[in-house]
Amino acid sequence: DGGDPHTISARYTLRMLSLASFSLGLNLGATPTRAGDVRMAVDVRAPFKTTESDRLMDEAREIMPGGVSSPVRAFKSVGGDPVVFDRVKGAYAWDVDGNKYVDYVGTWGPAIVGHADDRVLDAVKATMDKGTSFGAPCALENELAKMVIDAVPSVEMVRFTNSGTEACMGVLRLMRAYTKREKVIKFDGCYHGHADSFLVAAGSGVATLGLPDSPGVTQGASASTLVATYNDIESVKALFEANKGEVAGVILEGVVGNSGFI
């Protein structure tokens, strides 16, 4: 960008160190050493270890399926062992062994202003002083609903739920009730929670019969789910053509996380 070459090198080095810290658990902050024009600060006195994480995961696997509360956290599809975290602040996370990471995940979205932001914590504490739950309407519901409506032009009303699975189940039922039709089109690879009707994979017979993709899901529960190919409009047209007057709607993941965040 035409700036000072040492500044550019420092920026590049910070990016590289951030990636190294996230991937390898290297601790940042030692006395800088000079290597050409690039300044590096890697603390080799604190080697990456996972002793406590391993112990806790061994215990967790005895009391929870896979040792986790969400299947992807078990690392079965990517290899390796999960890391157990202890605390977070700003852009950083620390595991139970004291390793420090640069966090690019942000709790999958909610930590958009950084972890444990002081302003957010103050607001949460002020609300908690009033009570943890009312089981009845409260004024803050109105404020949050108005914020959602203002942020998303197509939204006119809001129903809050406890999970994405619950939200998708609700919208599925709403589509069917409004259209008086039963079939819904989803896309292969898109995730809409673990309700039975969404756990369907594309296959040779999906144009006429949904194929369950998870043990315990019956064909009856998934038969009304049609699966199209992502980014292939012709596959969508083919499903509409093969199911004329029967499709209640199409559901699409806004950010396709299972495909590398498209």
N, C-alpha and C positions, 0 to 999 in steps of 0.2 A: 504493500500500500504506500510505498515511498517513504516509510518511517525509518527511524534509526535502526540499523541492522542488529544492534545488541538488544533493542526492545523487541524486535521481531523474533530473534532467537529465544528470548526469555518467554515470549508468549507461546512459541512452539514447544519449548521445553516443559512449560506448565501443562500444556495439553497432554504431552507424552507421559509426564509423571502422573497426571490424573488417571490416564488409562492404565498405567502400570499399577497404581495404587488400587484401582478397582479390580483389576484382573488377578494380581498377585498378592495383594494385601500388604504392599510395602508402606512403611510409615514415612511421612513427609516431615521435614523440619530440621534436619541436621545441618551442621555448618556447611555452606556451599563449597564445592570444589570446582576448579576451572578445567574445562576440557575444550580447548580451542576457543571458539567464540560462544560456546554454550555453557551456561551455569547449571549445575545439577545439585539437587539436595535430597539424597536418599540415605536414610538412616539404616545402615547395615547391622547395627547393634541389636535390632529388634527383629529377629527372623520370624517369618510367617509360620504360625502353628495353629492347629485346630484341635488340640487335645480335649478341651472342654466342650467344644461343639460336637465332637465325635461321641463323647460320653453322654451328652444330653440327647443326641439323636438315637443312640442305642436304647436309652430309656424310653424315648418317645415311641419307638417302633413296637414296644411291648404294650403300649396303652392306647395308641391311635393307629389306624390303618396307614401304613407307609410312614408313620411317624409325623404326619402333617395334617393340617386342617383343610388344605387345598391340594389336589393331586399333583399339579405341576411343581409344587415345592419339593417333591420327593426326588427330583432330578432323574427319574427313571428314563426319560427320553433323551437326556443330554449327557448322562454319565456323571461320575463324581459323587460327592456327598454334600448335602445341604450345609450351609453355615447358619449357626444360631446367633441372632443379633441381640445386643444388650441395650443400646441406646442410639439416638440419632440427634443431630443438631445441624441446622442449616443444610449444607450440601454434603454432609458427612455422616457416616454410619460406623459404629464400632461393634464388633462381635464380642462374644463372651470370653474370648481369648485375648482381647485387647487390640486386635488388628483393626486398623483404620481404613475406610474405603471412601472413595468419591462415589456418591450415589446418583446414578443416572435413571433410576426407576421411579423415585418419588412416590412410593406406595401405589404405583400404577395410576397416578393422577392426583389424588387428594392433596399431596404435599407440594402443590404447584408454587407456593411462596417459600418453600424450604421447610425442613423439619423443625418442629418445636419453635416456630416463630414467636417471639415474645408478645407481639400484638394479638396473635391468635390465642396463645395460652391465657393472656389476661381476659379476653372475651369469654373463653371457655370457663375459666375459674369464676367469673362474675355470674355466669348462667348456672353453674353447678351449685353456687351458694343458694340458689332458689329451689334447688331440688334436681334429682337426676332424671325423673320421669313423672309425668302427670297422669298418663292414661286418659287424657282429655285434650280438647283443643287448646292451643296457646298462641299468643300474638306473634311469636317468631315464625310460626308456620306460614302466616300471611306474608311476612317479609321475604322468606326464602322462595315461596311460590312466585311472588312478583319478580324476584331476581331472575328466576328461570325463564319466565315468560318474556321478560325484557331481553334476555340473552339469546333466545331462540325464536325467531320471527314466526315460525309455523305453529308454535305452541300457544294454545288459547287457555287451557286449564291444566292443572297438575294434580297427579295423585302420587304421594310419596309412598315408597315401599322400603322394606328392610334389606333387599338384595336385588341384584340384577336379574337373577333367576325369577324372583317374584314379579318384577316389573315386566319381564318378557311373557310370563304366564298370563298376566293381566291384559297386556296388549293383544295377545293371541285370542283370548276369550272375547275381547271387545270387537276385534275384527270380525270374528265369526258371528257374534250377536247382531252386529250392524248390517252385515251383508247377507245373513241367512245362508252362508256357504261354509263348508268345513275345511277345504284344502288350503294350505299355506305354502308359499315358496320360500326356501332359504337357500343359502349358498354353501357349497362344499368348503370346509375349512373355517367357516365363521362360527363363532361361539356365542350362544345365547342362554347360557346357564345349563343346569343339569336336569331340567324338566324332561320327562320321557319323550315328548313329541319332538324335541329339538336334537335328540341324540341319534341322528340319522346320517349315514354316509352315502355319497353318490355311488351308484353301481348300475349294472346293466338293466335292472328292473325298476329304477326309481321313477320313471315316467308314469308307471301304472301302480307301483306298490312301494311304499317307503320301506327301507331296509334298516332294522335296528342295528346300531353300532356299539352297543354296550350291553353286556350280560344283564339280564333282568328286565330289559325293555322289550315288551311284546310287540308283535307286528300290528296288533290292533291299535296300540298307542301311537305308533309311528306311521301308519298307513296313509294318513291324511297330510303328511309332510312331504313335499316335493323338493328335490335338491337340484339346483342349477349350478353351472360352472361359473366361478367368480370371473368377472371381467369379460364375459362372453354373452352378449345380449341375445344372440341367436338361440342359446340354450334356454333362455327365459321365454322367448317367443314360442319355442317348441313346446314347453310345458303348458303355456296358456292355450296353445292350439289343441293339445292333446286333452286338455281338461276345461273345455269351453263352458263358461257359466258356473264353474265349480270352485274357482280360486277366490278366497276371501281377501288375500293381500300378499305382499312380499315383505319379508323382514331382512334387513341388511345390517351387519355390524358397521358402526360408524368408522371405527379404526380397527382394521383387521389384525389383531394382535398375533394370531397363530400363523400369520404369513410374513412376519417381520415388520409389523406396524406400517401397513400401507395407508 
